[in-house]
Amino acid sequence: MADLANKYEVNVGGKYYVDNQCIDCDLCRETAPDNYKRHEDGGYSFVYKQPENPEEEARCKEAKEGCPVEAIGDNGG
């Protein structure tokens, strides 16, 4: 389960975030490409844009639920 205390600082503020458990598998970037990007130097994904509509929200939720290491968090914010 993702831990807010271990989230990457590059995540944009808001509900969703990626923490240091990310293994750079690309699932979230494929599922919600409008919201997740790869940090090239660090080799991990991060949230660069919070969902702004129901479709993006659904894709972000799907990415969170599909993350194989549960590195995506949802702080309910």
C-alpha positions as CSV (number, residue, x, y, z in Angstrom):
1,M,0.0,0.0,0.0
2,A,1.3,3.4,-1.0
3,D,2.6,5.6,1.9
4,L,2.0,9.4,1.7
5,A,5.2,9.8,3.8
6,N,7.2,8.1,1.0
7,K,5.7,9.9,-2.0
8,Y,8.0,11.3,-4.6
9,E,8.3,15.1,-4.3
10,V,7.8,15.5,-8.1
11,N,4.1,14.5,-7.8
12,V,1.8,17.4,-8.4
13,G,-0.3,18.2,-5.4
14,G,-3.7,16.5,-5.0
15,K,-5.5,13.3,-4.5
16,Y,-3.2,10.8,-6.4
17,Y,0.5,10.2,-5.9
18,V,3.2,7.7,-6.5
19,D,5.6,6.6,-3.7
20,N,9.1,5.1,-3.6
21,Q,7.8,1.5,-4.2
22,C,7.4,2.2,-7.9
23,I,9.2,-0.3,-10.1
24,D,8.8,1.7,-13.4
25,C,6.6,-1.0,-14.9
26,D,4.7,1.5,-17.2
27,L,1.2,0.3,-16.3
28,C,0.0,3.7,-14.9
29,R,1.5,5.6,-17.9
30,E,-0.3,3.3,-20.3
31,T,-3.5,3.3,-18.4
32,A,-3.7,7.1,-17.6
33,P,-1.2,8.8,-20.0
34,D,-2.7,12.2,-19.4
35,N,-1.9,12.0,-15.7
36,Y,1.3,9.9,-15.2
37,K,4.8,10.5,-16.6
38,R,8.1,8.8,-16.2
39,H,10.9,10.5,-14.2
40,E,13.7,9.8,-16.6
41,D,16.6,10.4,-14.2
42,G,15.0,8.4,-11.3
43,G,13.4,5.6,-13.3
44,Y,9.9,5.8,-11.8
45,S,6.4,7.2,-12.5
46,F,4.8,10.2,-10.9
47,V,1.6,12.1,-11.1
48,Y,2.1,15.2,-13.3
49,K,-1.6,16.2,-13.6
50,Q,-4.5,15.3,-11.3
51,P,-7.7,14.1,-13.0
52,E,-9.9,16.9,-14.2
53,N,-12.9,14.9,-15.5
54,P,-14.7,11.6,-14.8
55,E,-12.8,9.8,-17.6
56,E,-9.4,10.8,-16.1
57,E,-10.6,9.9,-12.6
58,A,-11.6,6.5,-13.8
59,R,-8.3,5.9,-15.5
60,C,-6.3,7.0,-12.5
61,K,-8.4,4.8,-10.3
62,E,-7.8,1.9,-12.7
63,A,-4.0,2.6,-12.6
64,K,-4.1,2.6,-8.8
65,E,-6.0,-0.7,-8.6
66,G,-3.7,-2.3,-11.2
67,C,-0.4,-1.2,-9.8
68,P,1.5,-4.5,-9.2
69,V,3.4,-3.1,-6.1
70,E,0.7,-0.7,-4.8
71,A,2.9,2.3,-5.3
72,I,0.0,4.6,-6.3
73,G,-1.8,6.3,-3.4
74,D,-5.1,8.2,-3.1
75,N,-5.2,10.5,-0.1
76,G,-8.8,11.3,-0.8
77,G,-7.9,15.0,-1.2
